[in-house]
Amino acid sequence: MVEGVGPGGEHERRLPTAEPELWQRVVAQLGTAVTVLDAAGRIVAVNPAAERLLGRTAAVMRGEDLHDLCHRDPGGARVARERCPLLRALAEGRPAHGDDDRCLRGDGRLVPVSWSASPLADDDGTWGMAVLIAETSADRAARRELAERAGSAGRPDPEQTDQAERAARTSALESLTERLTLVAEITDVLGQTLEVDEALARLGRLLVPRLADWAAVDLLVGARQVHRVAVTGPEGRAAAQEDWRGHLPPATEPAHSPLVHVLNGGDPVLQERADRDAPPGSPLAAVHSAFLRAIGAASVITVPLGARRQATGALTLVRTDPARPFDAGDLEVVSDIGRRVGLVIDNARRFGRQRAVAEAMQRNLLPPLPRHGRIQLAARYQPAPAGSQVGGDWYDAFALRDGALALVIGDVVGHDLTAAAGMAQLHGILRSLAWDHTGPTGAVVDRLDDAMPAITTVPMATLVLARLEGPDDGPWTLRWTSAGHPPPLLLTPDGNAQYLEAGQALLLGARLGASAHRPTASRALPPGSTLLFYTDGLIEVPGSDLDAGFGRLRRHALALAHEPLDTLCDQLSVRMPPGSTDDIALLAVRLPER
């Protein structure tokens, strides 16, 4: 078994050793010794053939410098590092090969070897080398003896044979490295999204043209219905790609077609031209055969997406050059890619079901806004871009017993179902505490803070509780308390915008103590004013400080101040820069102009 540096190792995230199933099928089965080095020349992974050739176990070699451990001159002396072509190639990030070198085995024997090395790279540059090593003494001595006996009368030149073997080893190494690197990249890229369309678009860009000239993805939908969701081909063939997308005939019956075979639970298939010329046996097979003819397929691989007996679809790769057909090694790699893509699709579908439930839950948790005389109200909730798409941000507005209008914006830590449940608890308790309370808003927030640990599961939260007081025609006064929450933004008809920073106190869960009380601030509001209550997802963007976020919100709000309230709410979130990782709640209030 191939072994890596172990948990926490420097290059563990880059190595395919995190995928033992793939390495067991591809690398561990090779009869040629394969070693993987990091950027410093230390051994990161080896296959069993390398353990046998080098006379040491993987555990002993792991972390050792390959040059210091094994590289010797013909007399058995250690070769100076500056004279080692492998180390020079590693430093320069280029392929290399060597002949007539000596390797010191673990049992002390010197073994003549040849080697071929190919750099391993990612977006950050070259991080190591994959090295193929072969013992050369027996074969070379035999060839030389035969050459001496036979002379030069038409017999193969041993030097030419050596060169051909070196070229074959180098080509095999480069092919192996490219395949393993591609699988690692696909695994990394697909793990970054739970959206099926985005995942398949990324997959196509990775596969074409590196492994294939064309790629097609078919998904099973409902009762054996087939939907071709992605077709990727050469640049300049966009129209052809679009023509072959869409719904296909159902995969109802087994037929002489690899696509139908795979969609019905069959094994991966590598097609030659003779196979593709066979007559189709079903409408789906006929459509797929027409696709292959139209793009000029010369060699085709079709593999299931996911587990073979529970496939969610099929991946078809096509090469159009008859001189470059797929081989059994390609079939193994593509089969592994199909399993990974199937897992991503399955996870995405589960995520979609969870998201639908979560969004329905969120809609039920956020109450409808009341009608309160001539005062206009609008609100928006935007879920977090990741997770279960529901969170702890909320807004609320409701009439109080004395006729005032309560306005609330709050944020429970987190953006998952637990945070949403905590938000629902605080929402209900706060309504009960505030409904018949005519005193300062700070007293209500203090009571909520006292009750929170006893009757909720919320560890920490922020909020603003405000009372909008005044008759339908004004004048109006706002009284509010903030428990660690971003301040409301007041827009006045004269073109000014001001953050209401008074009334600030510690967040809920901070335990003020019996002698401390949160303040209540007040402000007279002119007719035609607009108030914005919001959560921090509207102002926080990774890589940008809060002052910049407050400045952006103030600038955009002023530009939209004379728009209808619903337009203002819609445009504010659109105009904020991308990159927010939090959910957003927004509550807007506009007073009549008299």
JOKA-V234851 format. One line per field, one symbol per residue. ss: DSSP state (~ for helix, > for strand, _ for the rest). phi: phi as a letter, one per 30 degrees, with the letter a starting at -180 (. if undefined). burial: I if it has 24 or more other ideal C-beta (glycine too) atoms within 12 Angstrom, else O. A space follows every 50 residues. Layout:
# JOKA-V234851
ss = ???
phi = ???
burial = ???
This chain:
# JOKA-V234851
ss = _______________~~~_~~~~~~~______>>>>>>___>>>>>_~~~ ~~~~___~~~~___>~~~~~>>_____>__~~~_~~~~~~~~___>>>>> >>>>_____>>>>>>>>>>>>>__>>>>>>>>>>>_~~~~~~~~~~~~~~ _______~~~~~~~~~~~~~~~~~~~~~~~~~~~~~~~~~_____~~~~~ ~~~~~~~>___>_>>>>>>>>___>>>>>>>>_____~~~~~~__>>>__ _______~~~~~~_____>>>_~~~~______~~~~~~~~~~~~____>> >>>>>__~~~__>>>>>>>________~~~~~~~~~~~~~~~~~~~~~~~ ~~~~~~~~~~~~~~~______>__>>>>>>>>__________>>>>>>>_ ____>>>>>>>>____~~~~~~~~~~~~~~~~~~______~~~~~~~~~~ ~~~~~_____>>>>>>>>>______>>>>>>>>____>>>>_____>>>> ___>>__>____________>>>>>____>>>>>_~~~_______~~~~~ ~~~~~~~~~_____~~~~~~~~~~~________>>>>>>>____
phi = .dccdjeiddcddcddddcddddddcdddddcdbbccddciddcabcedd ddddibdedddeiddddddbdbdedjdddeedcddddddddcibdabbbh dbcddddjdccdbbbbbbdcbbddjdclbcbcbbdcdddddddddddddd icdidddedddeddddddddddddddddddddddddeddddcbccddddd dddddddccdcbcbbbbccdbididcbdcabbbdeicddddddcdkdced cdbdbdaeddeddcjddebcccedddddddcaedddddddddddcidcbb cbbdcjdedbdclbcccbcccddbddbddddddddddedddedddddddd dddddddddddddddcddddcbhcdcbbbbbbdddbicibacdababadc ddjdcdbbbbbdejbbddddddddddedddddddecccdddddddddddd deddbbcddaababcbccckdecidbbccabcciceddccccddicbbdd cdidadddjdhdjddcbddbcbadcdeidbcccacdddccbeibddeddd dddddddddcdcdedddeddddddddddjdccdbbbbcbbdddj
burial = OIIIIOOOOOIIOIIIIIIOOIIOIIIIOIOIIIIIIIIOIIIIIIIIOI IOIIOIOIOOIIIIIIIOIIIIOOOOOOIOOOOIIIIOIIIOOOIIIIIO IIIIIOOOOOIIIIIIIIIIOOOOOIIIIIIIIIIIOOOIOOIOOOOOOO OOOOOOOOOOOIOOIIOOIIOIIIIIIIIIIIIIIIIIIIOOOIOIOOII IIIIIIIIOIIIIIIIIIIIOOOIOIIIIIIIIOOOOOOOIOOIIOOIII IOOOIIIIIIIIIIOOOIIIIOOOIIOOOIOIOIIOIIIOIIOOIOIIII IIIIIIOOOOIIIIIIIIIIOOOOIIOOIIIIIIIIIIIIIIIIIIOIIO OOOOIOOIIOIIOOIIIOIOOIOOIIIIIIIIIIOOIIIIIIIIIIIIII OOOIIIIIIIIIIIIIIOIIIIIIIIIIIIIOIIOOIOOIIIIIIIIIII OIOOOIIIOIIIIIIIIIIIOOOOOIIIIIIIIIIIIIIIIIOOOOIIII OIIIIIIIIOOIOOOOOIIIIOIOIIOIIIIIIIIIIIIIIOOOOOOOII OIIIOIIIOIIOOOIOOIIOOIIOOIOOOIOIIIIIIIIIIIOO
